Amino acid sequence: MRALIFWEQPLRVAGPGSTANAVARLNAQFSVGRFGSKERLTGSLRGSRLTAWRATLLGRAGDVVEFDGEIRSAGEGTVIEGVVRYQAATKIQFAGLLAIGVVLTVAGVTQKLSGTAAGPELLGLGLFVTVVTVLWIGSSAGMRHVQVQFLEEKLGGVMAR
């Protein structure tokens, strides 16, 4: 489960243009259509450090994959290089819900074994939260390639011009 939550993979995009032009195109992409309903690339650029992710109508809800790296000159062009991974908020959601589910399950088992089932059915609730969270993490791992592909295409588009 840890490998699914704390997953990351390298990403490198290179192009023939200058670094200054690539930075200008990135800044333009980050500021276009802030309130639109289309998918778009958004993020921040501080010096050579770049953080980017896909923004949708729902904003940053759910499981969000982000690129964290740098933009630099290399040879006869520019390179954007770094890693793609879940945003910190996504990791916290995954780990937190999993921990809550496990704690509720353990409390429910303890409640059953001691015979003090006066309150709510913690075992069932704990198992439900745990199973739903595991399914969410698993389905997210199966779909993250869509977000990675989006980031590759958009960053590649910035470099191709």
Contacts in CASP RR format, 6 or more apart in sequence:
PFRMAT RR
TARGET T0000
AUTHOR 0000-0000-0000
METHOD contacts of the structure
MODEL  1
MRALIFWEQPLRVAGPGSTANAVARLNAQFSVGRFGSKERLTGSLRGSRL
TAWRATLLGRAGDVVEFDGEIRSAGEGTVIEGVVRYQAATKIQFAGLLAI
GVVLTVAGVTQKLSGTAAGPELLGLGLFVTVVTVLWIGSSAGMRHVQVQF
LEEKLGGVMAR
1 98 0 8 1.000
1 134 0 8 1.000
1 137 0 8 1.000
4 94 0 8 1.000
4 137 0 8 1.000
4 138 0 8 1.000
4 140 0 8 1.000
4 141 0 8 1.000
5 86 0 8 1.000
5 91 0 8 1.000
5 94 0 8 1.000
5 95 0 8 1.000
5 137 0 8 1.000
6 85 0 8 1.000
6 86 0 8 1.000
6 91 0 8 1.000
7 85 0 8 1.000
7 86 0 8 1.000
7 141 0 8 1.000
7 144 0 8 1.000
8 83 0 8 1.000
8 84 0 8 1.000
8 85 0 8 1.000
9 83 0 8 1.000
9 84 0 8 1.000
9 85 0 8 1.000
9 148 0 8 1.000
10 81 0 8 1.000
10 82 0 8 1.000
10 83 0 8 1.000
10 84 0 8 1.000
11 67 0 8 1.000
11 80 0 8 1.000
11 81 0 8 1.000
11 82 0 8 1.000
11 83 0 8 1.000
11 84 0 8 1.000
11 148 0 8 1.000
11 151 0 8 1.000
11 152 0 8 1.000
11 155 0 8 1.000
12 79 0 8 1.000
12 80 0 8 1.000
12 81 0 8 1.000
12 82 0 8 1.000
13 79 0 8 1.000
13 80 0 8 1.000
13 81 0 8 1.000
13 152 0 8 1.000
13 155 0 8 1.000
13 156 0 8 1.000
13 158 0 8 1.000
13 159 0 8 1.000
14 74 0 8 1.000
14 77 0 8 1.000
14 78 0 8 1.000
14 79 0 8 1.000
14 80 0 8 1.000
14 159 0 8 1.000
15 22 0 8 1.000
15 77 0 8 1.000
15 78 0 8 1.000
15 79 0 8 1.000
15 156 0 8 1.000
15 159 0 8 1.000
15 160 0 8 1.000
16 76 0 8 1.000
16 77 0 8 1.000
16 78 0 8 1.000
17 77 0 8 1.000
17 78 0 8 1.000
17 159 0 8 1.000
17 161 0 8 1.000
18 73 0 8 1.000
18 77 0 8 1.000
18 78 0 8 1.000
19 71 0 8 1.000
19 72 0 8 1.000
19 73 0 8 1.000
19 77 0 8 1.000
19 78 0 8 1.000
21 78 0 8 1.000
21 161 0 8 1.000
22 71 0 8 1.000
22 78 0 8 1.000
22 80 0 8 1.000
22 158 0 8 1.000
22 159 0 8 1.000
23 45 0 8 1.000
23 71 0 8 1.000
25 158 0 8 1.000
25 161 0 8 1.000
26 45 0 8 1.000
26 50 0 8 1.000
26 52 0 8 1.000
26 71 0 8 1.000
26 158 0 8 1.000
27 45 0 8 1.000
29 40 0 8 1.000
29 41 0 8 1.000
29 42 0 8 1.000
29 154 0 8 1.000
29 158 0 8 1.000
30 41 0 8 1.000
30 42 0 8 1.000
30 43 0 8 1.000
30 44 0 8 1.000
30 45 0 8 1.000
30 52 0 8 1.000
32 40 0 8 1.000
33 40 0 8 1.000
34 42 0 8 1.000
36 57 0 8 1.000
37 57 0 8 1.000
39 54 0 8 1.000
39 55 0 8 1.000
39 56 0 8 1.000
39 150 0 8 1.000
40 54 0 8 1.000
40 55 0 8 1.000
41 52 0 8 1.000
41 53 0 8 1.000
41 54 0 8 1.000
41 55 0 8 1.000
41 150 0 8 1.000
41 151 0 8 1.000
41 154 0 8 1.000
41 155 0 8 1.000
42 52 0 8 1.000
42 53 0 8 1.000
42 54 0 8 1.000
42 55 0 8 1.000
43 50 0 8 1.000
43 51 0 8 1.000
43 52 0 8 1.000
43 53 0 8 1.000
44 50 0 8 1.000
44 51 0 8 1.000
45 51 0 8 1.000
45 71 0 8 1.000
48 70 0 8 1.000
48 71 0 8 1.000
48 72 0 8 1.000
49 69 0 8 1.000
49 70 0 8 1.000
50 67 0 8 1.000
50 68 0 8 1.000
50 69 0 8 1.000
50 70 0 8 1.000
50 71 0 8 1.000
50 80 0 8 1.000
51 66 0 8 1.000
51 67 0 8 1.000
51 68 0 8 1.000
51 69 0 8 1.000
52 66 0 8 1.000
52 67 0 8 1.000
52 151 0 8 1.000
52 154 0 8 1.000
52 155 0 8 1.000
53 60 0 8 1.000
53 64 0 8 1.000
53 65 0 8 1.000
53 66 0 8 1.000
53 67 0 8 1.000
53 87 0 8 1.000
53 147 0 8 1.000
53 151 0 8 1.000
54 64 0 8 1.000
54 65 0 8 1.000
54 147 0 8 1.000
54 150 0 8 1.000
54 151 0 8 1.000
54 154 0 8 1.000
60 87 0 8 1.000
60 89 0 8 1.000
62 90 0 8 1.000
62 93 0 8 1.000
63 86 0 8 1.000
63 90 0 8 1.000
63 93 0 8 1.000
63 94 0 8 1.000
63 136 0 8 1.000
63 140 0 8 1.000
63 143 0 8 1.000
63 144 0 8 1.000
64 86 0 8 1.000
64 87 0 8 1.000
64 89 0 8 1.000
64 90 0 8 1.000
64 147 0 8 1.000
65 84 0 8 1.000
65 85 0 8 1.000
65 86 0 8 1.000
65 87 0 8 1.000
65 90 0 8 1.000
65 144 0 8 1.000
65 147 0 8 1.000
65 148 0 8 1.000
65 151 0 8 1.000
66 84 0 8 1.000
66 85 0 8 1.000
66 86 0 8 1.000
66 87 0 8 1.000
67 82 0 8 1.000
67 83 0 8 1.000
67 84 0 8 1.000
67 151 0 8 1.000
67 155 0 8 1.000
68 82 0 8 1.000
68 83 0 8 1.000
68 84 0 8 1.000
68 85 0 8 1.000
69 80 0 8 1.000
69 81 0 8 1.000
69 82 0 8 1.000
69 83 0 8 1.000
70 80 0 8 1.000
70 81 0 8 1.000
70 82 0 8 1.000
71 78 0 8 1.000
71 79 0 8 1.000
71 80 0 8 1.000
72 78 0 8 1.000
72 79 0 8 1.000
72 81 0 8 1.000
73 79 0 8 1.000
78 159 0 8 1.000
80 155 0 8 1.000
80 156 0 8 1.000
80 158 0 8 1.000
80 159 0 8 1.000
84 148 0 8 1.000
84 151 0 8 1.000
86 94 0 8 1.000
86 144 0 8 1.000
90 140 0 8 1.000
94 133 0 8 1.000
94 136 0 8 1.000
94 137 0 8 1.000
94 140 0 8 1.000
97 129 0 8 1.000
97 132 0 8 1.000
97 133 0 8 1.000
97 136 0 8 1.000
98 130 0 8 1.000
98 133 0 8 1.000
98 134 0 8 1.000
98 137 0 8 1.000
100 126 0 8 1.000
100 129 0 8 1.000
101 126 0 8 1.000
101 127 0 8 1.000
101 129 0 8 1.000
101 130 0 8 1.000
101 133 0 8 1.000
102 126 0 8 1.000
102 130 0 8 1.000
104 122 0 8 1.000
104 123 0 8 1.000
104 124 0 8 1.000
104 125 0 8 1.000
104 126 0 8 1.000
104 129 0 8 1.000
104 130 0 8 1.000
105 122 0 8 1.000
105 123 0 8 1.000
105 124 0 8 1.000
105 126 0 8 1.000
105 127 0 8 1.000
105 130 0 8 1.000
107 122 0 8 1.000
108 121 0 8 1.000
108 122 0 8 1.000
108 123 0 8 1.000
108 124 0 8 1.000
108 126 0 8 1.000
109 123 0 8 1.000
111 117 0 8 1.000
111 119 0 8 1.000
111 122 0 8 1.000
111 123 0 8 1.000
112 123 0 8 1.000
END
